[in-house]
Amino acid sequence: MINAFERMSMPILSRLDPETAHSLAIQGLKLGLAPTPGPLSSGRLQTNLAGIILPNPVGLAAGFDKNAEAVAP
């Protein structure tokens, strides 16, 4: 189920240039806008990996914070 935040933000976020989106994400982390600790999930994210049902997709963002600007979050 899509929540109100996703409904409002996704059309805008999907139109951002990748470098702009990256810069905004790093700035958000620096400002303390990181998600709260703990499991965050949505039924839309459920993934089947080799027959194992996972609540969220598996991914790796190599070099996301390559300059270590927002290490703590």
C-alpha positions as a printed Julia matrix, in Angstrom:
73×3 Matrix{Float64}:
  0.0     0.0     0.0
  1.36    3.41   -0.95
  1.37    5.95    1.88
  0.68    9.67    1.43
  4.36   10.61    1.49
  5.17    8.16   -1.32
  2.18    9.35   -3.34
  3.34   12.98   -3.12
  7.11   12.57   -3.35
  7.69    9.82   -5.91
  6.53   11.79   -8.99
  8.95   14.58   -8.05
 11.86   12.36   -7.01
 11.67   10.2   -10.13
 12.24   13.27  -12.32
 15.46   14.37  -10.58
 18.81   14.09  -12.31
 20.77   11.23  -10.62
 23.57   13.54   -9.43
 21.04   15.98   -7.98
 19.24   13.14   -6.21
 22.56   11.9    -4.82
 23.51   15.37   -3.52
 20.09   15.82   -1.92
 20.33   12.4    -0.23
 23.76   13.19    1.23
 22.56   16.62    2.42
 19.5    15.02    4.01
 21.69   12.56    5.89
 23.97   15.37    7.08
 20.91   17.26    8.37
 19.73   14.25   10.36
 16.9    13.27    8.04
 17.92    9.6     8.07
 15.22    6.99    8.67
 14.72    5.83   12.24
 16.51    2.59   13.18
 14.59   -0.62   12.88
 12.79   -2.54   10.19
 11.1    -0.41    7.55
  9.0    -2.22    5.04
  6.11   -1.99    2.66
  4.26   -4.8     0.95
  5.38   -3.29   -2.36
  9.01   -4.04   -1.46
  8.62   -7.76   -0.77
 11.18   -9.72   -2.78
 11.59  -13.38   -3.63
 15.27  -14.35   -3.8
 15.98  -17.99   -4.67
 12.7   -19.06   -3.09
 13.26  -17.04    0.09
 10.69  -14.31    0.76
 12.38  -11.12    2.0
 10.48   -8.08    3.34
 12.72   -5.69    1.36
 14.84   -5.9    -1.79
 18.5    -6.77   -1.52
 20.8    -4.12   -2.92
 24.19   -2.55   -2.76
 24.95    1.09   -3.45
 28.67    0.97   -4.07
 30.24    4.35   -3.48
 27.03    6.05   -2.31
 28.96    8.1     0.26
 32.37    7.73   -1.34
 33.68   10.88    0.35
 32.45    9.81    3.82
 30.38   12.96    4.26
 27.56   11.3     6.22
 29.14    8.27    7.89
 27.04    8.12   11.07
 23.58    7.99    9.45
